[in-house]
């Protein structure tokens, strides 16, 4: 076979001798492999948080990178979560893109920051594990237990909106201008929402504490104290930072605007 | 607790940094290879002569770099916000999906003209061209959009000549560069004559324009886009 001559403008170009590589199958294979590892990691941290976290922290179990767990969960559940939020009008972001992104990302940011702060407490209580263990557990927890909490809370909210027409605006409205008539209308759905969200968050904290305790090889009560401090401070910090600086005056204005509205069943 | 050696915890943070560096290096290498030497790149890729990024991953990386910036400028330029996040995402990603449409139509025409190449090859070329030269032309338009928005100009308002000229030069320049890159790459992949490549591209642009017009996606393209049959 002779070498291809320099092609004249009208001549066909020398084509590659092989057919195009099967890049679709290669890419798909990698995605499936990553998803399988993701499922195994999420299943492990959700079903057996203590055993899985201890094994992961000791390097005895093959798991997906914690950051990849968090990113995958965010990509898969984030848009769905956002869509439910918009439909339920529970955490309505208005037209501010920053508010939309904040609503989706905030729970994950709080979980990571909780892990970091809980780590500081655990160090004070005698743990010698490096900070990457706490952050890793926090990131993996966001893939499993946090997703369950988010999904259940969203479904409860969706059910309340469909059944009673309750929205967060009603709660804001009542907080800014207490009115017995409004209280009667919103009391039941508000209690259901607060109790279910509270119960789910309590479950999540227990999950997180059990995983942290096992990863740090400390007693569970120490991890519970650390997680309570971590989650409390992280929630307060991100909540106040977001309303003051991250989202700017547009978001603050929106929150204030909510206070002026009272929405009940039409 | 002292004296008890704890097992080493996984260094997942270092793993993330190492992987990110490797991926960034591979992306830049692929970008330079396809953008600067499209003909040689196609041969290298088709015959698996060197390690290059998967076309889908390459395009996804380009989208991840360009789309948030383009989205921010677009929102700044056009204050109207879409009704839902899905529409917002679709409008942001639409300019990049069109490269697949163009490649598929080109492939159909080239097959009719006698090529025996597989569809996945043409789609890969579309993704490489769009992810390299196409993404660069998107990026080049953004400063102009930003300047226009800073001047208080919004979508629908008339641009001053000193801004319109660079917009047209960069817009058409980017479009011409992408078209040339795609034609050269497809020509090598399919081993086709220039006239068939040109015909394929013209048909692809008409089809793409019809699709953009039908789906009313013109708002997704800062700097304008061919739209046929749209309002």
Interface residues (C-beta under 8 A of the other chain):
Chain A: X9 X10 X11 X12 X13 X14 X15 X16 X17 X18 X19 X20 X21 X22 X23 X24 X26 X27 X30 X56 X57 X58 X59 X60 X65 X66 X67 X68 X79 X82 X83 X86 X95 X97 X100 X126 X128 X129 X130 X132 X133 X135 X136 X215 X217
Chain B: X1 X6 X7 X8 X9 X10 X11 X12 X13 X15 X16 X19 X39 X42 X43 X45 X46 X47 X48 X54 X55 X56 X57 X75 X81 X84 X85 X86 X88 X89 X117 X118 X120 X121 X124 X187 X188 X189 X190 X191 X192 X193 X194 X195
